[in-house]
């Protein structure tokens, strides 16, 4: 969708969206349109008792004495209570309504005063919400919509057009990162294997990222036996991808983001039930988020040094596949008894986390993984599970989760849970038993962070098939890109 910003004025044709504060009083462009129409808008408001509560919509087709096809009144609610996230959601609601009506081009009058947002930021947030909502994944549909692409052009009318355009540039970069992550999660596994995933990330070097791709031979030399053990049953080779963005001061420690990228997870020899296994194409949602985040940071030229590391494998039940009971040696030198080959994501992350802290000496590490069904039992799809060894970092993520709507809830870590991983003939086992499954998975990961400030986000309920919202209607949500970008912007950019 192409977004432009322009000074307030009456469009000469097409579809105009106007915002009304609670109570339905018309003002600005809406009031002028009402006057030109001989009071058509105000009569319609009165006729249906339009109260203009937030997201309430009144759609007028071919309004009298106006050159417009439609004028759509959208309730703003109380402008004094409007916050940034709600403005973005409102932009998504508007875009969704226009898409449902097969509108290809429209203007939004953002000439409204809000207490907490200036005019430019409000206009940019409306456009951001619209940009996030208009994502679609239809590349494998042979028959495209007959009327062409819905809502391909949006003009936001504001008295701060130049400032709004500048503010929207960052939001557009973030939306591009979210869309990239959504694309990756939505792709079927026969199209997106580890090698292809790495190749798509490599294209982002054009945005300014430095991208390295490690092969199995290189990983073997590094001693990544945990990651390689997961991959050994697949004909598709694994990859470890490193993305670097150098936007901060030379010598500053980077912020590190690590993602689990199992492009398809059958469970291996500990094979999953057939029902719902098709969803396991999304078991790389953590890696998709990291790839999308790094693209967003590069496109908006973030003033920070950051590194993204993603471990890409396919977990298959081949004759050469890892067996339950096998013991592997991780890059850290610690040995792991693989009692369940379906607890594979933590094996991939064990080597990716150790590699990241060892090579980059980061300020912190945040890993994302569709790691356990247990976290969905605990939190459903409303929150991602957060586990951390650092209170400050955990609190910052919680706060930014509320601000973005990508919410997290902190779960416990404790020595008592860690003991559940101890094993007689290896340094540890990869499962802790039936109880506290999400917690013991996090305890396993903590053994490979080497005391670096760290957060594990279990995104099994949020990265794929998550709850729909005004800014996301996709199976692959791109969850985490906006959350982590805001964390970086609010707390770590100079």
Secondary structure, DSSP 4 states (H G I P E B T S, - for coil): -EEEEE-S---SSSEEEEEEETT----HHHHHHHHHTTSHHHHHHHHTT----TT-EEEEES-TT-S-SEEEEEEEE-GGG--HHHHHHHHHHHHHHHHHTT--EEEEE-----SSS-HHHHHHHHHHHHHHHT----TT-SS--TT-SSS-EEEEE-TTHHHHHHHHHHHHHHHHHHHHHHHHHHS-TTT--HHHHHHHHHGGGGGT-EEEEE-HHHHHHHT-HHHHHHHTT-SSPPEEEEEEEE-S-TTPPPEEEEEEEEEEE--TTSPPPSTTGGGGGGTTHHHHHHHHHHHHHHHTT-SSEEEEEEEEEEE---TTSPPTTEEEE-TTS-EEEES-TT--HHHHHHHHHHHHHHHH--SEEEEEE---SHHHHHHTTT-EEEEES-HHHHHHHHHHHHHHS--EEE----HHHHGGG--SSSSEES---STTHHHHHHHHHHTTSTT--EEEEE-TTTSBS---BTTB-SSB--TTHHHHHHHHHHHT--
